[in-house]
């Protein structure tokens, strides 16, 4: 087979990506593949098969696509009304339709996505399927996108009619058929060419998906480059690359293209400048914080398919938290923590324990506090009897990221990020206590999210070890905040009378 719907979509994003996949597969960096997202997609796809009731699925056989095509034809001949993974091929162009609804006068194509809303790039996928099926002699009546309904709130058994949204995109797909024909012809010609396509780097390296061949195509790009500049945005890269603005030296020569914070990053790197510290702004920030300080961090998981009543698709469900409480700046903080029982709805237990651990009116601190506030307000909505206490915590929360996000404290080691995972080693480069890489098993929030979500799948001994890893990771998040707060106090301490 020359093309499949996934290969076609890659070629639409960047024809060179498709050529590389065929001719230089060893250059592919598979770290761009989000395995958790792939697994989620599979779970959602399997569930969506039952949307229309009974169905027959064509078993996947990577070694025998022709057999899948033949099985599909047999099911069509039998008049099976709903065929999942229905497989078709036309002149080397293969596609598997997630759900095919068979009518007396034609068929309906349903493309299933695990997202909770429509995205424009989905049209390429659906348009290609329509092209293949119609060239195989079928009359395509409608082409629809099926995605999760972000407004659905689970109550009892899953209601597939409410969990999923059917979004008819037939008109747009019809309008794309000529471009699909041209695109397939172009991609097949590129695939047949032994010479590597000459395609400059740009926004297509990241959008709509990060390319696994970027290290090859970017091998001559200086590091750091303009892509590494904070808040640059992929959309601004193309105009910069078109003008030959790639390196930081290029950026300095075109300083009018960049904001003051971006220029601070550029000059700090090129001139090896010491940290920039706006003491007055940091002092103003610190003056808002009052003892005792409660440094709070949540860990959550957000399954696509809501597992509990009262939960929406992808809703962030808090499963644990860590608190470091500073009563006296000259003493080590008190630590409290909570990790819910896996396999149960953890929200009530988290909310009750948190209300007991944080005193009314207390000053709380989080890093990127918008997330913690969202979690707290979600809990308040779910449990009205605790709403006053939970809302009070959110209303008295300050964001420790502010001094770094606003550029009041900037060290060249931070690059273009104000993430705690970047700020912490920049401030404490040689402190093993604050080194996330030294943790056992779990080193980031994504790992923590996936670990708790799958905790029930492990045997008891392994489960206990993972719970210990979760606690250690979350504890470091709040200890890191304490150390950052102490550092800010240290660098802004007045030495004059």
Secondary structure, DSSP 8 states (H G I E B T S, - for coil): --B-HHHHHHHHH-HHHHHHHHH-GGG--GGGS-HHHHHHHHHHHHHHTTTTSS-EE----TT-HHHHHHHHHHHHHHT-SEEEEEEEEETTEEEEEEEEEE-SS-EEEEEE-SSSS--TTHHHHHHHHHHHHHHTT--EEEEEEEEE-TT----SS--HHHHEEEEE-HHHHHHTHHHHHHHHHHHHHHHH-SS------SGGGTSSS--TTHHHHTTTS-SSBGGGSTT--HHHHHHHHHTT--BHHHHHHTGGGS-HHHHHHHHHHHTT---EE-HHHHHHHHHT--SSEEEEEEEEE--SS--STT--TT--EEEEEEEEEES-TTS--EEEEEE--TTS--HHHHHHHHHHHS-TT-EEEESSHHHHHHHHHHHHHH-GGGHHHHHHHHHTEEETTHHHHTTSEE-GGGTT---HHHHHHHH-TT-GGG-GGGSSS--SHHHHHHHHHTGGGS-HHHHHHHHHHHHHHHHHHHHHHHHHHHHHHHHT-----
